[in-house]
Amino acid sequence: RVDYERIQAVGPDRAASEWLLRCGALVRFQGSPKWQQDYNGLPTGPLGKYKIEAINATDSCIMYRGFDYLDGLEHVRDIKLEKCMYIQDECLQRLSETNNLQKSLLQLKIISCGNVTDKGILALHKLMNLKYLYLSDLPGIREKETTFHALQQALPELELELDLD
């Protein structure tokens, strides 16, 4: 469940960091080379000091229900979703409809997420600034040619890297 009072109290980046780390994901803050993985080691400081720049959700249990935490994030440039069993088309659709991510997200990797289908990949067309998309081991993608052609039409600047059988 999303704790909207917590988002208000500590700011969107802090609240999202807490949610992501509780789910087993990693975050990297602007200006830091180091990935944050320890909930208790989250940096403290004035409200809004630490901005999430990258999310690595490998083997995490993030799911649609928590995606409201992503709404206030304005600086996320890079997201990796790997082996996320709860990530499905609705999650990718929700991601692409998040206004701040439409502006900031440059790179997205989706790897071994078995519930993702063509519909979810097509939904990414709203991420207008996305420059790089890596897709690997996604058995739910059936209409590869059609899907990728449509995505390239919508996002001509996109570099699409595929490792799909």
DSSP file with accessible surface (Angstrom, degrees, kcal/mol):
  #  RESIDUE AA STRUCTURE BP1 BP2  ACC     N-H-->O    O-->H-N    N-H-->O    O-->H-N    TCO  KAPPA ALPHA  PHI   PSI    X-CA   Y-CA   Z-CA
    1    1 A R              0   0  238      0, 0.0     2,-0.4     0, 0.0    65,-0.1   0.000 360.0 360.0 360.0 137.8    0.0    0.0    0.0
    2    2 A V        -     0   0    9     63,-0.2     2,-1.0     1,-0.1     3,-0.1  -0.621 360.0-145.4 -80.7 130.9    1.3    3.5   -0.9
    3    3 A D     >  +     0   0   69     -2,-0.4     4,-1.8     1,-0.2     3,-0.2  -0.775  19.9 178.3 -98.6  91.5    1.7    5.7    2.1
    4    4 A Y  H  > S+     0   0  127     -2,-1.0     4,-2.1     1,-0.2    -1,-0.2   0.824  80.0  57.1 -66.8 -30.9    0.8    9.2    0.7
    5    5 A E  H  > S+     0   0  161      2,-0.2     4,-2.5     1,-0.2    -1,-0.2   0.889 105.7  51.1 -65.4 -37.8    1.4   10.8    4.1
    6    6 A R  H  > S+     0   0   84      2,-0.2     4,-2.8    -3,-0.2     5,-0.4   0.911 107.6  52.4 -65.6 -41.0    4.9    9.5    4.1
    7    7 A I  H  X S+     0   0   34     -4,-1.8     4,-1.9     1,-0.2    -2,-0.2   0.931 112.5  46.2 -59.2 -43.8    5.5   10.9    0.6
    8    8 A Q  H  < S+     0   0  156     -4,-2.1    -2,-0.2     1,-0.2    -1,-0.2   0.908 115.3  46.9 -63.0 -42.6    4.3   14.3    1.9
    9    9 A A  H  < S+     0   0   67     -4,-2.5    -2,-0.2     1,-0.2    -1,-0.2   0.891 128.8  18.3 -71.1 -42.6    6.4   14.1    5.0
   10   10 A V  H  < S-     0   0   29     -4,-2.8    38,-0.5     1,-0.2     4,-0.4   0.480 110.1-106.4-113.1  -4.4    9.8   13.0    3.6
   11   11 A G     X  -     0   0   10     -4,-1.9     4,-2.2    -5,-0.4     5,-0.2   0.021  35.2 -79.5  93.4 157.2    9.4   13.9   -0.1
   12   12 A P  H  > S+     0   0   42      0, 0.0     4,-2.5     0, 0.0     5,-0.2   0.865 124.3  50.9 -64.7 -38.2    8.9   11.7   -3.2
   13   13 A D  H  > S+     0   0    5      2,-0.2     4,-2.3    59,-0.2     5,-0.1   0.929 113.2  44.3 -69.5 -41.8   12.5   10.6   -3.6
   14   14 A R  H  > S+     0   0   67     -4,-0.4     4,-2.4     2,-0.2    -1,-0.2   0.940 116.0  46.9 -66.1 -46.9   13.0    9.5    0.0
   15   15 A A  H  X S+     0   0    1     -4,-2.2     4,-2.3     1,-0.2    -2,-0.2   0.924 113.7  48.1 -62.4 -43.0    9.6    7.7    0.1
   16   16 A A  H  X S+     0   0    0     -4,-2.5     4,-3.0    -5,-0.2     5,-0.2   0.905 109.9  53.3 -65.3 -39.2   10.3    6.0   -3.2
   17   17 A S  H  X S+     0   0    0     -4,-2.3     4,-2.7    -5,-0.2     5,-0.3   0.927 109.0  49.1 -59.5 -46.2   13.8    4.9   -2.0
   18   18 A E  H  X S+     0   0    4     -4,-2.4     4,-2.3     2,-0.2    -2,-0.2   0.931 113.7  45.8 -60.8 -46.3   12.3    3.4    1.1
   19   19 A W  H  X S+     0   0   23     -4,-2.3     4,-1.6     2,-0.2    -2,-0.2   0.947 114.0  48.0 -62.2 -48.5    9.6    1.5   -1.0
   20   20 A L  H  <>S+     0   0    1     -4,-3.0     5,-2.8     1,-0.2     4,-0.2   0.923 113.4  46.7 -61.2 -44.1   12.2    0.3   -3.6
   21   21 A L  H ><5S+     0   0   15     -4,-2.7     3,-1.4     1,-0.2    -1,-0.2   0.897 108.9  54.6 -67.5 -38.3   14.7   -0.9   -1.0
   22   22 A R  H 3<5S+     0   0  136     -4,-2.3    -1,-0.2     1,-0.3    -2,-0.2   0.834 108.3  51.0 -61.7 -31.2   12.0   -2.7    1.0
   23   23 A C  T 3<5S-     0   0   20     -4,-1.6    38,-2.6    -5,-0.2    -1,-0.3   0.442 125.9-102.3 -86.0  -1.5   11.1   -4.5   -2.2
   24   24 A G  T < 5S+     0   0   46     -3,-1.4    -3,-0.2     1,-0.3     2,-0.1   0.570  79.0 129.6  94.7   8.3   14.7   -5.6   -2.8
   25   25 A A      < -     0   0    1     -5,-2.8     2,-0.3    -6,-0.2    -1,-0.3  -0.437  50.7-128.8 -88.2 169.2   15.6   -3.0   -5.5
   26   26 A L  E     -A   56   0A  39     30,-2.8    30,-2.5    -2,-0.1     2,-0.3  -0.879  17.7-161.3-114.9 151.0   18.6   -0.7   -5.5
   27   27 A V  E     -AB  55  36A   0      9,-1.8     9,-3.8    -2,-0.3     2,-0.4  -0.958   5.7-156.8-129.5 151.2   18.7    3.0   -6.0
   28   28 A R  E     -A   54   0A  51     26,-2.3    25,-3.2    -2,-0.3    26,-1.8  -0.998  16.7-141.3-125.8 131.9   21.4    5.4   -7.0
   29   29 A F  E >   -A   52   0A  11      5,-0.5     3,-2.0    -2,-0.4    23,-0.2  -0.596  33.6 -84.5 -91.6 155.7   21.2    9.1   -6.1
   30   30 A Q  T 3  S+     0   0   91     21,-2.8    21,-0.2     1,-0.3    -1,-0.1  -0.255 115.4  16.5 -54.2 134.9   22.3   12.0   -8.3
   31   31 A G  T 3  S+     0   0   84      1,-0.2    -1,-0.3    -3,-0.1    -2,-0.0   0.486 104.4 104.9  80.9   1.3   26.0   12.7   -8.0
   32   32 A S    <   -     0   0   42     -3,-2.0    -1,-0.2     1,-0.1     0, 0.0  -0.962  52.0-163.9-119.2 133.7   26.8    9.3   -6.4
   33   33 A P        +     0   0  120      0, 0.0     2,-0.3     0, 0.0    -1,-0.1   0.648  68.1  92.0 -82.5 -12.2   28.5    6.4   -8.1
   34   34 A K  S    S-     0   0  125     -5,-0.1    -5,-0.5     1,-0.0     2,-0.4  -0.616  73.4-130.2 -95.8 138.3   27.4    4.0   -5.4
   35   35 A W        -     0   0   82     -2,-0.3     2,-0.5    -7,-0.1    -7,-0.2  -0.673  20.1-136.4 -82.1 135.0   24.2    1.9   -5.4
   36   36 A Q  B     +B   27   0A  16     -9,-3.8    -9,-1.8    -2,-0.4     3,-0.1  -0.810  40.1 151.0 -91.8 123.6   22.1    2.1   -2.2
   37   37 A Q        +     0   0  141     -2,-0.5     2,-0.7   -11,-0.2    -1,-0.1   0.516  46.8  84.9-128.2 -12.3   20.9   -1.2   -1.0
   38   38 A D    >   -     0   0   86      1,-0.2     3,-1.3     3,-0.1     4,-0.2  -0.839  58.9-157.5-101.3 114.7   20.6   -0.9    2.7
   39   39 A Y  G >  S+     0   0   82     -2,-0.7     3,-1.4     1,-0.3    -1,-0.2   0.906  97.4  49.7 -54.1 -43.8   17.4    0.6    4.0
   40   40 A N  G 3  S+     0   0  144      1,-0.3    -1,-0.3    -3,-0.1    -2,-0.0   0.651 105.7  59.1 -72.7 -13.7   19.0    1.6    7.2
   41   41 A G  G <  S+     0   0   35     -3,-1.3    -1,-0.3     2,-0.0    -2,-0.2   0.317  71.7 132.7 -97.1   8.3   21.9    3.2    5.3
   42   42 A L    <   -     0   0   10     -3,-1.4    -3,-0.0    -4,-0.2   -28,-0.0  -0.357  64.7-109.2 -59.2 134.5   19.7    5.6    3.4
   43   43 A P        -     0   0   32      0, 0.0     2,-0.3     0, 0.0     7,-0.1  -0.333  31.1-148.0 -66.6 147.5   21.3    9.1    3.6
   44   44 A T        +     0   0  112     -3,-0.1     3,-0.0     5,-0.0    -3,-0.0  -0.759  37.2 114.8-110.8 162.9   19.6   11.7    5.7
   45   45 A G        -     0   0   46     -2,-0.3     3,-0.1     5,-0.0     4,-0.1  -0.954  64.6 -24.3 161.8-175.7   19.5   15.4    5.1
   46   46 A P  S >  S-     0   0   94      0, 0.0     3,-2.2     0, 0.0     4,-0.3  -0.196  82.9 -79.6 -59.3 151.2   17.2   18.2    4.2
   47   47 A L  T 3  S+     0   0  122      1,-0.3   -36,-0.1     2,-0.1   -37,-0.1  -0.237 117.7  12.1 -50.5 127.0   14.0   17.4    2.4
   48   48 A G  T 3  S+     0   0   34    -38,-0.5    -1,-0.3     2,-0.2   -37,-0.1   0.537  88.8 120.1  83.7   5.4   14.7   16.9   -1.3
   49   49 A K    <   +     0   0  123     -3,-2.2     2,-0.6     1,-0.1    -2,-0.1   0.911  67.6  55.2 -70.3 -41.2   18.5   16.8   -1.0
   50   50 A Y        -     0   0   78     -4,-0.3     2,-0.5    -7,-0.1    -2,-0.2  -0.844  69.6-169.5-102.3 120.0   18.8   13.3   -2.5
   51   51 A K        -     0   0   54     -2,-0.6   -21,-2.8   -21,-0.2     2,-0.3  -0.923  24.4-121.6-110.7 129.1   17.3   12.7   -5.9
   52   52 A I  E     +A   29   0A   0     -2,-0.5    23,-0.3   -23,-0.2   -23,-0.2  -0.513  34.2 169.2 -69.6 127.1   16.9    9.2   -7.4
   53   53 A E  E     +     0   0A  41    -25,-3.2    24,-3.1     1,-0.3    25,-1.4   0.675  63.8  21.0-107.3 -30.9   18.8    9.0  -10.7
   54   54 A A  E     -Ac  28  78A   0    -26,-1.8   -26,-2.3    22,-0.2     2,-0.4  -0.997  57.2-159.9-144.7 148.0   18.7    5.2  -11.3
   55   55 A I  E     -Ac  27  79A   5     23,-2.4    25,-2.3    -2,-0.3     2,-0.6  -0.996   1.2-170.1-128.6 128.4   16.7    2.2  -10.2
   56   56 A N  E     +Ac  26  80A  29    -30,-2.5   -30,-2.8    -2,-0.4    25,-0.2  -0.933   8.0 175.7-118.4 105.0   17.9   -1.4  -10.4
   57   57 A A    >   +     0   0    0     23,-3.2     3,-2.1    -2,-0.6     5,-0.2   0.041  18.4 155.7 -99.8  26.6   15.0   -3.7   -9.6
   58   58 A T  T 3  S-     0   0   35      1,-0.3    25,-0.2    23,-0.1     3,-0.1  -0.320  76.9  -7.3 -57.7 129.2   16.8   -7.0  -10.3
   59   59 A D  T 3  S+     0   0  109     23,-2.6    -1,-0.3     1,-0.2     2,-0.1   0.696 104.0 139.1  57.7  22.1   15.1   -9.8   -8.4
   60   60 A S    <   -     0   0    5     -3,-2.1    25,-0.4    22,-0.4    26,-0.3  -0.478  59.3-131.5 -93.1 169.2   12.9   -7.4   -6.6
   61   61 A C        +     0   0   58    -38,-2.6   -37,-0.1   -41,-0.2    -1,-0.1  -0.044  50.5 147.7-108.2  30.7    9.2   -7.7   -5.7
   62   62 A I        +     0   0    6    -39,-0.2    24,-0.3    -5,-0.2     2,-0.3  -0.376  23.3 177.5 -64.0 145.9    8.1   -4.3   -7.0
   63   63 A M    >   -     0   0   60     24,-0.1     3,-2.0    22,-0.1     4,-0.4  -0.945  44.9 -88.9-147.9 168.3    4.6   -4.4   -8.4
   64   64 A Y  G >  S+     0   0  105     22,-0.5     3,-2.1    -2,-0.3     4,-0.3   0.818 114.7  68.3 -46.6 -42.5    1.9   -2.2   -9.9
   65   65 A R  G 3  S+     0   0  168      1,-0.3     3,-0.4     2,-0.1    -1,-0.3   0.789 103.1  44.2 -55.4 -30.0    0.4   -1.3   -6.5
   66   66 A G  G X  S+     0   0    5     -3,-2.0     3,-2.3     1,-0.2    -1,-0.3   0.491  80.9 100.7 -94.6  -0.3    3.5    0.7   -5.5
   67   67 A F  G X   +     0   0    3     -3,-2.1     3,-1.7    -4,-0.4     4,-0.4   0.692  64.3  77.1 -65.1 -15.7    4.0    2.6   -8.7
   68   68 A D  G >  S+     0   0   48     -3,-0.4     3,-1.1    -4,-0.3     4,-0.4   0.796  83.4  68.4 -60.7 -24.9    2.4    5.7   -7.2
   69   69 A Y  G <  S+     0   0    6     -3,-2.3     3,-0.4     1,-0.2    -1,-0.3   0.760  93.7  57.6 -63.5 -23.5    5.7    6.2   -5.4
   70   70 A L  G X  S+     0   0    7     -3,-1.7     3,-1.5    -4,-0.3    -1,-0.2   0.671  82.7  86.1 -81.4 -15.9    7.3    6.9   -8.8
   71   71 A D  T <  S+     0   0   66     -3,-1.1    29,-0.4    -4,-0.4    -1,-0.2   0.850  90.5  44.3 -56.0 -41.3    5.0    9.8   -9.7
   72   72 A G  T 3  S+     0   0   25     -4,-0.4     2,-0.5    -3,-0.4    -1,-0.3   0.471  84.2 111.7 -87.1   0.2    7.1   12.5   -7.9
   73   73 A L    <   +     0   0    0     -3,-1.5    31,-0.2   -61,-0.2     3,-0.0  -0.635  34.2 169.9 -80.6 121.5   10.5   11.4   -9.2
   74   74 A E        +     0   0  115     -2,-0.5    -1,-0.1     1,-0.1   -21,-0.1   0.466  68.5  49.1-107.9  -6.3   11.8   14.0  -11.6
   75   75 A H        +     0   0   54    -23,-0.3     2,-0.5   -21,-0.0    -1,-0.1   0.319  67.0 129.3-122.3   9.3   15.4   12.9  -12.1
   76   76 A V        +     0   0    0      1,-0.2   -22,-0.2    29,-0.1   -23,-0.2  -0.555  18.4 161.9 -73.9 119.4   15.2    9.1  -12.9
   77   77 A R        +     0   0  123    -24,-3.1    30,-2.4    -2,-0.5    29,-2.1   0.620  60.5  39.5-107.2 -21.0   17.3    8.5  -16.0
   78   78 A D  E     +cd  54 107A  33    -25,-1.4   -23,-2.4    28,-0.2     2,-0.4  -0.992  55.6 177.1-142.4 126.2   17.8    4.8  -15.9
   79   79 A I  E     -cd  55 108A   5     28,-2.1    30,-2.1    -2,-0.4     2,-0.5  -0.999   7.2-167.9-131.5 133.8   15.6    1.8  -14.8
   80   80 A K  E     -cd  56 109A  55    -25,-2.3   -23,-3.2    -2,-0.4     2,-0.6  -0.983   2.2-174.4-122.0 120.7   16.5   -1.9  -15.0
   81   81 A L  E     + d   0 110A   4     28,-3.2    30,-2.9    -2,-0.5     2,-0.4  -0.944  18.3 163.3-113.0 104.3   13.7   -4.4  -14.5
   82   82 A E  E     - d   0 111A  36     -2,-0.6   -23,-2.6    28,-0.2   -22,-0.4  -0.992  64.5  -9.5-130.7 129.9   15.3   -7.9  -14.4
   83   83 A K  S    S+     0   0  105     28,-2.4     2,-0.9    -2,-0.4    30,-0.2   0.898  80.7 157.7  52.7  47.0   13.7  -11.1  -13.1
   84   84 A C    >   -     0   0    1     27,-0.4     3,-1.5     1,-0.1    31,-0.3  -0.859  23.8-170.3-102.5 100.0   10.7   -9.1  -11.7
   85   85 A M  T 3  S+     0   0  124     -2,-0.9    -1,-0.1   -25,-0.4   -24,-0.1   0.706  82.6  51.0 -69.1 -18.2    8.0  -11.7  -11.4
   86   86 A Y  T 3  S+     0   0   97    -26,-0.3     2,-0.5   -24,-0.3   -22,-0.5   0.424  82.6 106.1 -98.4   0.9    5.3   -9.1  -10.6
   87   87 A I    <   +     0   0    0     -3,-1.5    28,-0.5   -24,-0.1     2,-0.2  -0.717  45.6 156.8 -82.8 126.2    6.1   -6.8  -13.5
   88   88 A Q  B >>  -g  115   0B  70     -2,-0.5     4,-1.5    26,-0.1     3,-1.1  -0.776  58.4 -76.8-137.6-177.8    3.4   -7.1  -16.2
   89   89 A D  H 3> S+     0   0   15     26,-0.8     4,-2.6     1,-0.3     5,-0.2   0.860 125.5  57.7 -53.4 -41.9    2.0   -5.0  -19.0
   90   90 A E  H 3> S+     0   0   79      1,-0.2     4,-2.5     2,-0.2    -1,-0.3   0.848 103.9  53.8 -60.8 -32.7    0.0   -2.7  -16.7
   91   91 A C  H <> S+     0   0    0     -3,-1.1     4,-2.5     2,-0.2    -1,-0.2   0.921 109.8  45.9 -66.9 -44.3    3.2   -1.8  -14.9
   92   92 A L  H  X S+     0   0    0     -4,-1.5     4,-2.4     2,-0.2    -2,-0.2   0.887 112.9  50.8 -67.8 -35.6    4.9   -0.7  -18.1
   93   93 A Q  H  X S+     0   0   66     -4,-2.6     4,-1.2     2,-0.2    -2,-0.2   0.939 111.4  47.8 -64.8 -44.8    1.8    1.2  -19.1
   94   94 A R  H  < S+     0   0   28     -4,-2.5     4,-0.4     1,-0.2     3,-0.3   0.897 110.4  52.9 -61.8 -41.3    1.8    2.9  -15.8
   95   95 A L  H >< S+     0   0    3     -4,-2.5     3,-1.3     1,-0.2    -1,-0.2   0.938 109.8  47.4 -59.0 -46.7    5.5    3.7  -16.1
   96   96 A S  H 3< S+     0   0    1     -4,-2.4    -1,-0.2     1,-0.3    -2,-0.2   0.693 108.9  54.7 -74.5 -15.8    5.0    5.3  -19.5
   97   97 A E  T 3< S+     0   0   82     -4,-1.2     2,-0.8    -3,-0.3    -1,-0.3   0.445  79.2 108.0 -94.6   0.2    2.1    7.4  -18.3
   98   98 A T    <>  -     0   0    3     -3,-1.3     4,-2.2    -4,-0.4     3,-0.4  -0.691  64.3-149.3 -80.9 111.8    4.1    8.9  -15.4
   99   99 A N  H  > S+     0   0  106     -2,-0.8     4,-1.2     1,-0.2    -1,-0.2   0.867  92.6  49.3 -52.3 -47.1    4.6   12.5  -16.5
  100  100 A N  H  > S+     0   0   33    -29,-0.4     4,-2.4     1,-0.2     3,-0.3   0.895 111.6  49.1 -63.3 -38.2    8.0   13.0  -14.8
  101  101 A L  H  > S+     0   0    1     -3,-0.4     4,-2.1     1,-0.2    -1,-0.2   0.849 102.4  62.3 -70.5 -31.4    9.4    9.7  -16.3
  102  102 A Q  H  < S+     0   0   47     -4,-2.2    27,-1.1     1,-0.2    -1,-0.2   0.873 113.9  36.5 -58.1 -34.0    8.2   10.7  -19.7
  103  103 A K  H  < S+     0   0  137     -4,-1.2    -2,-0.2    -3,-0.3    -1,-0.2   0.866 127.7  30.7 -85.6 -41.1   10.6   13.7  -19.4
  104  104 A S  H  < S+     0   0   17     -4,-2.4     2,-0.3   -31,-0.2    -3,-0.2   0.804  86.3 101.2 -96.1 -29.9   13.5   12.2  -17.5
  105  105 A L     <  +     0   0    0     -4,-2.1   -28,-0.2    -5,-0.2   -27,-0.2  -0.416  30.8 159.0 -71.2 122.8   13.8    8.5  -18.4
  106  106 A L        +     0   0   45    -29,-2.1    25,-2.6    -2,-0.3    26,-2.0   0.678  62.0  36.1-108.9 -31.1   16.6    7.9  -21.0
  107  107 A Q  E     +de  78 132A  58    -30,-2.4   -28,-2.1    24,-0.2     2,-0.4  -0.993  57.0 176.0-136.0 134.8   17.4    4.2  -20.6
  108  108 A L  E     -de  79 133A   0     24,-2.2    26,-2.3    -2,-0.4     2,-0.4  -0.999   6.8-170.0-140.0 131.9   15.2    1.2  -19.8
  109  109 A K  E     -de  80 134A  59    -30,-2.1   -28,-3.2    -2,-0.4     2,-0.5  -0.994   1.3-174.6-122.9 128.6   16.2   -2.5  -19.6
  110  110 A I  E     +de  81 135A   0     24,-2.8    26,-2.1    -2,-0.4     2,-0.4  -0.975  15.7 168.8-125.1 113.2   13.6   -5.2  -19.3
  111  111 A I  E     -de  82 136A  17    -30,-2.9   -28,-2.4    -2,-0.5   -27,-0.4  -0.990  58.3 -11.6-133.0 129.9   15.1   -8.7  -18.8
  112  112 A S  S    S+     0   0   31     24,-2.2     2,-0.7    -2,-0.4    26,-0.2   0.864  75.7 147.1  51.8  45.1   13.5  -12.0  -17.9
  113  113 A C    >   -     0   0    0     23,-0.3     3,-1.8    24,-0.3    27,-0.2  -0.882  29.9-167.1-109.5  96.1   10.1  -10.6  -16.9
  114  114 A G  T 3  S+     0   0   46     -2,-0.7    -1,-0.1     1,-0.3   -29,-0.1   0.614  78.0  58.8 -64.8 -16.2    7.8  -13.4  -17.9
  115  115 A N  B 3  S+g   88   0B  89    -28,-0.5   -26,-0.8   -31,-0.3     2,-0.4   0.378  80.5 104.5 -95.7   4.4    4.6  -11.5  -17.6
  116  116 A V    <   +     0   0    0     -3,-1.8    24,-0.4   -28,-0.2     2,-0.2  -0.744  47.4 175.7 -88.6 131.2    5.5   -8.8  -20.1
  117  117 A T    >>  -     0   0   47     -2,-0.4     4,-1.8    24,-0.1     3,-0.6  -0.632  50.3 -82.4-120.7-176.2    3.9   -9.1  -23.6
  118  118 A D  H 3> S+     0   0   21     22,-0.8     4,-3.0     1,-0.2     5,-0.2   0.867 125.5  61.6 -54.9 -38.9    3.8   -7.1  -26.8
  119  119 A K  H 3> S+     0   0  116      1,-0.2     4,-1.6     2,-0.2    -1,-0.2   0.903 104.5  47.0 -57.7 -43.3    1.1   -4.9  -25.2
  120  120 A G  H <> S+     0   0    0     -3,-0.6     4,-0.6     2,-0.2    -1,-0.2   0.908 112.7  48.5 -67.0 -41.0    3.4   -3.8  -22.4
  121  121 A I  H >< S+     0   0    0     -4,-1.8     3,-1.3     1,-0.2    -2,-0.2   0.927 110.3  51.7 -66.2 -42.7    6.3   -3.0  -24.8
  122  122 A L  H >< S+     0   0   65     -4,-3.0     3,-1.7     1,-0.3    -1,-0.2   0.850  99.6  65.1 -62.0 -31.7    4.0   -1.0  -27.1
  123  123 A A  H >< S+     0   0   11     -4,-1.6     3,-1.2     1,-0.3    -1,-0.3   0.738  84.4  75.6 -64.6 -19.7    2.8    1.0  -24.1
  124  124 A L  G X<  +     0   0    0     -3,-1.3     3,-2.3    -4,-0.6    -1,-0.3   0.575  65.6  95.6 -70.2  -6.5    6.4    2.4  -23.7
  125  125 A H  G <  S+     0   0   81     -3,-1.7    -1,-0.3     1,-0.3    -2,-0.1   0.693  72.9  66.2 -61.0 -15.2    5.8    4.7  -26.7
  126  126 A K  G <  S+     0   0   76     -3,-1.2     2,-2.0     1,-0.2    -1,-0.3   0.592  72.6  93.6 -82.7  -9.3    4.8    7.5  -24.3
  127  127 A L    X   +     0   0    0     -3,-2.3     3,-2.0     1,-0.2    -1,-0.2  -0.547  58.1 178.9 -82.1  78.5    8.4    7.7  -22.9
  128  128 A M  T 3  S+     0   0  119     -2,-2.0    -1,-0.2     1,-0.3   -25,-0.1   0.709  72.3  45.9 -61.9 -25.4    9.2   10.4  -25.4
  129  129 A N  T 3  S+     0   0   65    -27,-1.1    -1,-0.3   -28,-0.2     2,-0.2   0.381  77.5 129.9 -99.5   4.6   12.8   11.0  -24.2
  130  130 A L    <   +     0   0    2     -3,-2.0   -24,-0.2     1,-0.2   -23,-0.2  -0.426  26.9 173.3 -63.4 124.4   13.8    7.3  -24.0
  131  131 A K        +     0   0   88    -25,-2.6    28,-2.9     1,-0.3     2,-0.4   0.674  62.3  32.8-103.8 -26.7   17.0    6.9  -25.9
  132  132 A Y  E     +ef 107 159A  39    -26,-2.0   -24,-2.2    26,-0.2     2,-0.4  -0.991  55.6 178.6-141.6 128.4   17.9    3.2  -25.2
  133  133 A L  E     -ef 108 160A   0     26,-2.6    28,-3.1    -2,-0.4     2,-0.5  -0.992   7.1-169.0-131.0 122.6   15.7    0.2  -24.6
  134  134 A Y  E     -ef 109 161A  41    -26,-2.3   -24,-2.8    -2,-0.4     2,-0.4  -0.959   5.8-175.6-112.9 125.9   17.2   -3.3  -24.0
  135  135 A L  E     +ef 110 162A   0     26,-2.5    28,-2.6    -2,-0.5     2,-0.3  -0.985   9.8 164.1-124.3 127.6   14.9   -6.3  -24.1
  136  136 A S  E     +ef 111 163A  12    -26,-2.1   -24,-2.2    -2,-0.4   -23,-0.3  -0.999  56.2   1.9-145.7 143.3   16.0   -9.8  -23.3
  137  137 A D  S    S+     0   0   91     26,-1.7   -24,-0.3    -2,-0.3    -1,-0.2   0.935  71.2 151.0  50.0  60.2   14.4  -13.2  -22.4
  138  138 A L    >   +     0   0    7    -26,-0.2     3,-1.9     1,-0.1    -1,-0.2  -0.783  19.7 179.0-121.7  86.1   10.8  -12.1  -22.7
  139  139 A P  T 3  S+     0   0   76      0, 0.0    -1,-0.1     0, 0.0   -25,-0.1   0.712  74.8  69.4 -64.2 -18.2    8.8  -15.1  -23.8
  140  140 A G  T 3  S+     0   0   11    -24,-0.4   -22,-0.8   -27,-0.2     2,-0.7   0.595  74.9  96.4 -76.3 -10.6    5.5  -13.2  -23.7
  141  141 A I    <   +     0   0    3     -3,-1.9     3,-0.2   -24,-0.3    -3,-0.1  -0.740  40.9 156.3 -84.6 116.7    6.5  -11.2  -26.8
  142  142 A R        +     0   0  183     -2,-0.7     2,-0.7     1,-0.1     3,-0.2   0.727  63.7  52.2-110.2 -35.3    5.0  -12.9  -29.8
  143  143 A E     >  +     0   0  116      1,-0.2     4,-2.9     2,-0.1     5,-0.3  -0.478  64.9 159.7-104.5  60.0    4.7  -10.2  -32.5
  144  144 A K  H  >  +     0   0   65     -2,-0.7     4,-2.9     1,-0.2     5,-0.3   0.909  69.7  45.5 -50.7 -57.0    8.3   -9.1  -32.5
  145  145 A E  H  > S+     0   0  163      1,-0.2     4,-2.3     2,-0.2     5,-0.2   0.936 117.9  42.5 -55.7 -52.3    8.5   -7.4  -35.9
  146  146 A T  H  > S+     0   0   94      1,-0.2     4,-2.3     2,-0.2    -1,-0.2   0.926 116.2  48.6 -61.9 -46.8    5.2   -5.6  -35.6
  147  147 A T  H  X S+     0   0    3     -4,-2.9     4,-2.2     1,-0.2    -2,-0.2   0.937 114.8  42.9 -61.0 -49.6    5.8   -4.5  -32.0
  148  148 A F  H  X S+     0   0   17     -4,-2.9     4,-2.5    -5,-0.3    -1,-0.2   0.874 112.5  53.2 -71.5 -33.4    9.3   -3.2  -32.6
  149  149 A H  H  X S+     0   0  118     -4,-2.3     4,-2.3    -5,-0.3    -1,-0.2   0.943 110.3  48.0 -63.8 -45.2    8.4   -1.5  -35.9
  150  150 A A  H  X S+     0   0   44     -4,-2.3     4,-2.1    -5,-0.2    -2,-0.2   0.902 112.2  49.5 -62.4 -40.1    5.5    0.4  -34.1
  151  151 A L  H  X S+     0   0    1     -4,-2.2     4,-2.5     1,-0.2    -1,-0.2   0.919 110.5  49.7 -66.9 -42.2    7.8    1.4  -31.2
  152  152 A Q  H  < S+     0   0   66     -4,-2.5    -1,-0.2     1,-0.2    -2,-0.2   0.879 109.7  52.5 -64.6 -35.9   10.5    2.7  -33.7
  153  153 A Q  H  < S+     0   0  131     -4,-2.3    -1,-0.2     1,-0.2    -2,-0.2   0.915 113.9  42.4 -63.4 -43.6    7.8    4.7  -35.5
  154  154 A A  H  < S+     0   0   39     -4,-2.1    -2,-0.2     1,-0.3    -1,-0.2   0.834 127.5  30.9 -72.5 -34.4    6.7    6.3  -32.3
  155  155 A L    ><  +     0   0    7     -4,-2.5     3,-2.1    -5,-0.2    -1,-0.3  -0.672  66.1 172.5-127.2  78.6   10.2    6.9  -30.9
  156  156 A P  T 3  S+     0   0  100      0, 0.0    -1,-0.1     0, 0.0    -2,-0.1   0.762  79.2  56.0 -62.3 -24.3   12.5    7.5  -33.9
  157  157 A E  T 3  S+     0   0  148    -27,-0.1     2,-0.2     2,-0.1    -5,-0.1   0.539  83.9 115.7 -81.8  -8.5   15.5    8.4  -31.7
  158  158 A L    <   -     0   0    8     -3,-2.1     2,-0.7    -6,-0.2   -26,-0.2  -0.457  57.0-149.5 -72.9 130.5   15.3    5.2  -29.8
  159  159 A E  E     -f  132   0A 116    -28,-2.9   -26,-2.6    -2,-0.2     2,-0.6  -0.888  19.2-161.6 -94.4 117.7   18.1    2.7  -29.9
  160  160 A L  E     -f  133   0A  32     -2,-0.7     2,-0.5   -28,-0.2   -26,-0.2  -0.901   8.8-172.4-107.4 118.9   16.5   -0.7  -29.5
  161  161 A E  E     -f  134   0A  86    -28,-3.1   -26,-2.5    -2,-0.6     2,-0.4  -0.964   9.1-168.2-113.8 126.7   18.7   -3.6  -28.5
  162  162 A L  E     +f  135   0A  77     -2,-0.5   -26,-0.2   -28,-0.2     2,-0.1  -0.928  26.2 172.5-120.9 137.9   17.1   -7.1  -28.5
  163  163 A D  E     +f  136   0A  86    -28,-2.6   -26,-1.7    -2,-0.4     2,-0.4  -0.649  41.0 134.2-134.7  70.3   18.2  -10.4  -27.2
  164  164 A L              0   0   31    -28,-0.2    -2,-0.1    -2,-0.1   -28,-0.0  -0.956 360.0 360.0-123.7 142.7   15.1  -12.4  -27.8
  165  165 A D              0   0  181     -2,-0.4   -27,-0.1     0, 0.0    -2,-0.1  -0.621 360.0 360.0 -87.4 360.0   14.7  -15.9  -29.3
